[in-house]
Amino acid sequence: MIIIALTGSIGMGKTTTAGLFEAQGVPVFDADACVHALYKEDTRLIAQIADAFPGAVKKDRVDRDVLAALLRKNPKAYKTLEALVHPLVQEKRAAWLSAQKKQGKKFVLLDIPLLFESGGKKTGADVIVVVSAPPACQRRRVLQRPGMSAEKFEAILARQMPDAEKRKRADFIIDTGNGIEIARAQVNKVIAALQARPGTV
């Protein structure tokens, strides 16, 4: 089973690209969705976040907007949060990968926004795909999001590895700056290249 890790900076079109892989029958593990579920359902984690980030838990759930605001005020606290959340995500991912392998899947995709920033080697990925787009396109997409501001955008970018560096570390690059059909063609090329690898049935 080939494990594909998909990553890319904010606004690059990563979620859409993951959907293009999924449309070709590649199962997707969404790290962000996993974290959001943990924020709603994992009572132990919720209690730990309540202790570490006063005010971030409301009605027995993590309020992501409040948590994000607290982190913007104190970026060093990201390490505290990551120490709580990352081991749980890794556990969920390992169980998911095991289930996919038992089902005989040829390819699986791990959608991991902060792959490089959080230590990509821990994922066990065989292939890294980076989603990219021109800076002006990225900025326009992000600033169109509800509740987003230029200040928030810059704060997020400051935490992420530069796009140029991510591209250097990629096995494949999907450029989403020219529309979804061109991106879809690139995704299909990646899948075809992986299918052609020796040992892939």
C-alpha positions in Angstrom: 0.0 0.0 0.0 1.4 3.4 -1.0 0.9 6.1 1.5 0.6 9.6 -0.1 1.0 12.6 2.2 -0.7 15.7 0.8 0.2 19.1 2.2 0.3 22.8 1.3 0.1 26.2 2.9 -3.2 27.9 3.6 -5.2 28.9 0.6 -3.3 26.7 -1.9 -6.3 24.5 -2.7 -5.4 21.4 -0.6 -8.9 20.4 0.4 -10.1 20.6 -3.2 -7.1 18.6 -4.4 -7.7 15.9 -1.7 -11.3 15.7 -3.1 -9.8 15.1 -6.6 -7.8 12.2 -5.3 -10.9 10.8 -3.5 -12.9 11.1 -6.7 -10.4 8.7 -8.2 -11.0 6.2 -5.5 -8.1 7.1 -3.2 -9.3 6.9 0.5 -8.4 10.2 2.4 -7.5 10.7 6.0 -8.2 14.4 6.9 -6.0 15.5 9.8 -8.0 18.7 10.3 -11.3 16.9 10.4 -9.8 14.5 12.9 -8.7 17.4 15.2 -12.2 19.0 14.9 -13.8 15.8 15.9 -11.5 15.5 18.9 -12.3 19.0 20.0 -16.0 18.0 20.1 -15.8 14.4 21.4 -12.6 13.6 23.4 -13.5 14.6 26.9 -10.0 14.1 28.3 -8.5 16.3 25.6 -11.2 18.9 26.1 -10.4 19.0 29.8 -6.7 19.4 29.2 -7.3 22.3 26.8 -9.6 23.9 29.3 -6.8 23.8 31.8 -4.1 25.0 29.4 -6.2 27.6 27.6 -8.7 29.2 30.0 -11.8 30.3 28.1 -11.2 28.1 25.1 -13.8 25.5 26.1 -17.5 26.4 26.0 -20.5 24.0 26.4 -18.0 21.1 26.8 -16.5 21.7 23.4 -13.3 23.5 22.3 -14.3 26.8 20.8 -11.8 27.0 17.9 -12.2 30.7 17.3 -11.4 31.5 20.9 -8.5 29.0 20.9 -7.1 30.6 17.7 -7.3 34.1 19.2 -5.4 32.9 22.3 -2.7 31.3 20.2 -2.3 34.5 18.1 -1.6 36.4 21.3 0.8 33.8 22.5 2.3 31.8 19.5 4.6 29.9 21.9 1.6 28.1 23.2 1.2 26.2 19.9 3.8 23.7 21.3 1.6 23.1 24.3 -1.4 22.4 22.1 0.5 20.3 19.7 1.8 18.1 22.6 -1.8 17.4 23.6 -3.3 16.9 20.1 -0.7 15.3 17.9 -0.3 12.0 19.7 -4.1 11.5 19.5 -4.2 12.3 15.8 -1.3 9.9 15.2 -3.2 7.2 17.0 -6.3 7.7 14.9 -4.3 7.8 11.7 -2.5 4.5 12.6 -5.8 2.8 13.2 -7.2 4.2 9.9 -4.1 3.1 7.9 -4.4 -0.4 9.4 -8.0 -0.7 8.4 -7.2 0.5 4.8 -4.4 -2.0 4.5 -6.7 -4.9 5.6 -9.2 -3.8 2.9 -6.4 -4.2 0.3 -6.2 -0.6 -0.8 -3.4 0.2 -3.3 -3.2 3.9 -2.4 -4.2 6.0 0.6 -3.9 9.7 1.1 -3.1 11.6 4.3 -4.3 15.2 4.1 -1.9 16.9 6.6 -1.7 20.7 6.4 1.4 21.1 8.7 3.2 18.0 7.4 6.7 19.5 7.4 6.1 21.8 10.3 5.0 18.9 12.6 7.7 16.4 11.5 6.6 14.7 8.3 8.7 11.5 8.9 6.3 10.4 11.6 3.5 9.8 9.1 5.3 6.9 7.3 4.4 8.4 4.0 6.0 7.0 0.8 5.3 10.0 -1.4 4.8 13.7 -0.6 2.5 15.8 -2.8 2.6 19.6 -2.3 -0.3 21.7 -3.4 0.8 25.2 -4.6 -0.5 28.4 -6.2 0.9 31.8 -7.0 1.1 34.1 -3.9 -1.5 36.6 -5.2 -4.0 33.7 -5.8 -3.3 32.4 -2.3 -3.9 35.7 -0.7 -7.1 36.4 -2.6 -8.5 33.0 -1.7 -7.7 33.3 2.0 -9.0 36.9 2.4 -12.3 35.8 0.9 -12.9 33.5 3.9 -15.4 34.6 6.5 -13.8 36.2 9.5 -10.3 36.3 7.9 -8.2 39.5 8.0 -4.8 40.4 6.6 -3.4 40.2 10.2 -4.7 36.7 10.7 -3.4 35.6 7.3 0.1 37.0 8.1 0.1 35.3 11.5 -0.8 31.9 9.9 1.8 32.3 7.2 4.4 33.1 9.8 3.9 29.6 11.3 4.1 27.8 8.0 7.1 26.8 6.0 7.5 28.9 2.9 5.9 27.5 -0.2 9.1 27.5 -2.1 10.7 25.3 0.5 7.7 22.9 0.5 8.0 22.6 -3.3 11.7 21.6 -3.0 10.7 18.8 -0.6 7.9 17.4 -2.8 7.9 14.3 -4.9 5.0 15.8 -6.9 3.5 19.3 -7.1 -0.1 20.1 -7.9 -0.5 23.7 -9.1 -4.0 24.9 -8.5 -3.6 28.4 -9.8 -5.0 27.6 -13.3 -8.3 26.0 -12.4 -9.7 22.8 -11.2 -9.6 20.9 -14.5 -5.8 21.4 -14.9 -5.4 20.4 -11.2 -7.5 17.3 -11.9 -5.2 16.4 -14.8 -2.2 16.7 -12.6 -3.7 14.5 -9.9 -4.5 11.9 -12.5 -0.8 12.0 -13.7 0.4 11.5 -10.1 -1.9 8.4 -9.7 -0.8 7.0 -13.1 2.9 7.5 -12.1 2.3 5.7 -8.8 0.5 2.9 -10.5 3.4 2.4 -12.8 5.8 1.9 -9.9 7.3 -1.6 -9.6 5.3 -3.7 -7.1 2.1 -1.8 -7.5 -0.7 -4.2 -8.5 
